[in-house]
Amino acid sequence: QVHLVESGGGLVQPGGSLRLSCAASESSFGNYAVGWYRQAPGKQRELVARISSGGMTDYSDSVKGRFTISRDNAKNTVYLQMNSLKPEDTAVYYCNQNRSPWDRYWGQGTQVTVSS
């Protein structure tokens, strides 16, 4: 059982920045891809960014050029650097790792609110 713990959320003004962290409870975390998802009130959960075990990244169009996903396998941690934040980025952000169709892990989420 892998435990994922997100941190770094908070209230920020439009145009500001936040860095989210997703810390895993074991080192095998580094052997699998990790995704950051978000869910705004009344909306479906959506994939924001993804990083492979080898460091290849992919982003949704809505955050491309503003968000950067990275990982430090020595620390069992994945980061999401969010710049130029907009009110529409407001959501609960979740860390996810799918090791197989029956072996999926989610963190508890961290709230990001972008408002003046």
PyMOL commands that set and color helices and strands:
alter all, ss='L'
color gray80, all
select helices_A, chain A and resi 27-31+73-75+87-89
alter helices_A, ss='H'
color red, helices_A
select strands_A, chain A and resi 4-7+10-12+18-24+34-39+46-51+57-59+67-72+77-82+91-100+103-106+110-114
alter strands_A, ss='S'
color yellow, strands_A
deselect
rebuild
show_as cartoon
